[in-house]
């Protein structure tokens, strides 16, 4: 991650961003209502299978499942080597997991835990998404600066695109391409995956180290979470940054809940979950800052009831050169963040 980038100029765009609204537009009242223990180890992205009521979490050596109705934890639906992303396809029957250490994207039958296919996906495959319009899965591999496109049914690689700049989270652009956070460039790249080319790059003044990304407001806005304690809102049509909002430290996800007009940014360095009101695209603003736990930096929302699930653990002091400390044994939990009835 580049930490010394500076944005020059004090023109109209910078003035607009500096003047972006930060006051709450609507009152929301979320709080941590439960903590559910799981096995030791690290974690990354999470996903809720709403029809089945199951939360999946990518863990350091497995994919974990939590039955949201019974609170039953299955520590290993399938084994993994540094799992990063969890995607559900085939109406939840198939789980797709990116394996950071092995360089594979793995297709797993949920019912049996059987590995159906393993697809080479570059070095350190991390974030990924399924594009229903094309039936393909796009995998970001920052270790090789590549985006691998995989046919979800045949498991065949349909294309590999080179894109430097520190690939982070990505979302579909709805046209067979993607918006991708570039952590080292502090920009969002829009790419045509079929043609293997960059369509444009969106500058984010004031953002350092963008990680989490979500498309909200019916595809009109992008929200990017940045390592330096801000979130940048970009207008999709114009490709311009239109707002900059205060969040917390070490955010690694943006979790959209369009049903309730909210987006959540878990900030692991601050131990907070920032709720954004996204109902009005031109006036996205902070609605609540919810105390959570240091280390809670990713998560998922259950669209049925609005509960947000955040993996977390007590972290030891970081070793020399490390960004964050290792999880303390016996401390891993899923935080349940619920709206007040």
N, C-alpha and C positions, 0 to 999 in steps of 0.2 A: 504494500500500500504506500502510495506517495503521500507524505504529510506536509510537504513544503510548498504545494502549489498555491499561487496567489492569483486572484482575478483582478485585472487592471480595469480602470475606467469607472466613471461615476455618472454614466449616462442615464437615459430614461428607464431602461430595463432595470438597472440596479435600484433606481428610486422606487419603481413599482414594487419590486420585491421587498425592499426595506419597509414599505408602507403596507405590506400584506397584513390582513386582519389576523390577530392571534387570540382575541377574546372568544369565549365560548358562545356558540349560536344556540345551543339547546342544552338543557340540563340532562345529564346522564348520571347514573349512580351505580357504578360497578365496584365490586370488592372481592377479595379472595375469600371463598367460602369453604374450600376443602383442599386437602393435600393428600395425594394418593401415592404411596411408595412404590418404587420399582427397583430393578436390579442396578448394581453399580455400573458405572461406565459413562462415556461421553454421549452426546446426542447432537442432532442437527434439526432438519426440518420435520414438520409434523403434518398430518392430514386427517380430517374427519370424514369417514364414510357415513353420511347422514342416514341413508336408507337402512343400514344395518346397525347404526348406533355404535360405531367402533372408531376409536382414535388410534392411528398408527404413528409411531415415532421412529425415525431413523436413528439407530444407536451405533456405538463404535464397533460392536461385534454381532449385531443382530437387528432385526426389525421387531419392535415391541408393539403389542396391541393391548388396548384397554377397552373393555366393554363398558360403555358409559352408563348403562342401566344398572348393572350389578356391581360395578367397580372391580371386576375380576381382571387381573393383569396376566397376560401371556408374555413372558419376558422375551421369547424368541419364536416368532412366527416362522422366521427363516434366519439362517446365519448370515453374517455380512463381514466385510473387511473395511471398516471405515465408511459406513453408510451415510449418505448426505441427503438424498431426496427420496420421498415416497410418493408414488402416483398410483391411482386406482383406475383401471380400465375394465372393459367387459362387464359393466354394471357392478363393479366391485369384486368380481370373481378372480381377477388377476391383479397382482401387485407388481409394480415396476420400481426397482431400487437402483440408485446409482452408487457404485462401490468405489470409493475414492482410492483405496490402496491397490486394488487389483486392476483398475482401469476398465471395469466391466459395467454394463447396464444389464441388470438381471431381471428376468420375467419369472414370477413365482405364482403358482396356483395357491390361492389363499386357503382353500379348504384343507389341503394336504400339506402345504409347505414345500411341495415339490418344485424344484427349479425347472422351468420349461425351456428357457433359453438364456444364454450368456453372450452378450454382444460387445466386442471391443469398442471402446468409446474414447480413445485418447488417454492422456495422462491426467489423473486426478479428476475424474468426472464428478461434478458437484450438482448445481441446480439443474432442473429439467422441468419440462411441461409437456402435456399432451394437448395436441391441437385437433379437436373433433372434426374441424372442417376438412382437414387433409388426412386424418387417421395416422398421423405421425407423431413421434416423440422427439423432442429436440433436447439434446444434452450439452450443457456447457462444461468444457474441460479446460480450466485455466492452466494446467500443467503443460498442455501442448498448444494452447491458444486456438482451440478448435471447437466448432459446434457440429455435433454428429446428429443427423436426422435418421430415425429408425422407423420402419413400417411396423405399426403396433400389432398387426395380424401375422405377417410373415417373419418378423424380427430381422428383416434384411436392412442393411445400411443403404439408404437412398441418396445420401450426400454427406460430404464433409466440407465445412467452410472454415477457413482461417480467419481469426479475428483477434488481434492483439489488444492490449489495454487493460487486462485483468478482468476476465469474465466473472461476473457475479450473477445475481438472480435475473431471471428473464420471464417475460410473459408473451403470449401470442398477440400479434397485432390484428388478428382476425382476417388476414388476407394471405395466409400461408407463410408469414414471416414472423419476426419477433422484435420486441423491444428488450434490450440487454443493458444492464448496468455495467459500466466499465470502471472498475474500482481505481485503477491507476490514472485514468484520464479525467475522472470526475465528470463524465458525460454519459448520456444514454444513447446507444446506437440502435437505430432501426435497420433491420437487415431483411433481405429477400433470401430465404433459405434455399429455395429451388434454384435461383440464379447464382447463389453464393456471393452476393455483393452487398455492400453497405449502401442504404438508401439515403441516410442522413444521420447526423449526430446532434443531439440536443445538449447544449451547454447548461450547466447548473452553477451559476455564480454563488459562491459561499458554501458550496458542498465539498467536503473532503472525504474520500473513501466511501462512495455509495455502495450499499449492500442490498437491503430488501427493496422490493419494487412491486407495485400493484397498479392495475388499471381500474379506475373507478368512474362513477358518474356516467354510466352507460357508454364507456369507452372514450369519454371526452377528456379525461385527465389521467396523468401518471403521477404517482406519489413515490418518491425515492427517499429512503432513509439513509442518512449520512453519518459517518463515524464521529464527526465533530459536533454532534449534538443538535443537528437541524434536519428537517425534512423539506425537500423541495417539491413543489407542485408544478407540473409542466402541462401546458395545453397541447393536446395531441395534434389538432388541426394545424396550428401555427408552428409547432416545434419550439415554442418559447417557454422559459421558466416564468411563472406568473405569481408565485408566492414562495416564501420561505418561513417555516414554522419552527418554534423551539421544541425539541424533544429531550431525550436523555442521551447517555453515553452507551456506546457499544450496541447499537441496534443492528439486528440482522434479519429482520423480516417486516413486511407490511401485510397485515391480515385484513382483507376487505369483508365487510358484512353489509352488502348492498340492501338487503331486506330491511335493515334498521337504519340505513343511512349513515353508517359508521365505518371507520377504518382504525385498526389498532397497530401501534408500533411498540413491540417489547424491547426495552432498553436494559440489557444485562448489566452494563457498567453502573447504572444508576439504581437498579432494582425498581423500575417503574414501567407501567404500561400506559402509553399515551393514546387516548381515544380522540379521534378526529371526527368532526361533523362534516360529512361529504354530501349532504343533501343538495346544496347549492354549489355547482361547480366553480362559480366565480368568487365564492366566499367560504372556501374550506378553512376550518379553524379548529383549534384545540378545544375540546369539550370537557375533558377530565384528565387528570394525571393520577393514576391508580398505583398505590404502593404494592409491589409484588415481592421480588427477592433478587438479590445480586446473582447474576448468571442466567436469569430468565430472558433469553434473547431471541427465541423463535417460538412458534406456536401455531394454533389452528383454531378456527371458530366452528361451532356447531350451528348451522343455519336454522335449525329447528327451534332453538330456544335462546340463541345469542350468547351462550356460554363460551368463554375463551379458555383454551387449555395450553398451559405453558410448561414445558420441561425445564427443570432447574435442579441445582445441587449446590451444597456449600462448597466453595472453591478455596483451595489452599493458596498460599502466597505463590505468585508466578515465579518460575525458575528464570535464571538469567537469560534474557533474550526472548522469553515467551510473552505472548500478548495477554494471556490470562492463566490462572492457576488450574491445576487438575482437580477434578471432583473428589471430595473427601469420601472415603468408603462409608456406605450406609446412609448417605444423605440424599440420594436421588429421589425426586418427587415430581408428580404432575400437579401443578397449581391449577385449581379450578376458579376462574374469575367469572362471577355471575352478576347479571343485572338485578337490581332490586325489583321485587315483584310489584 
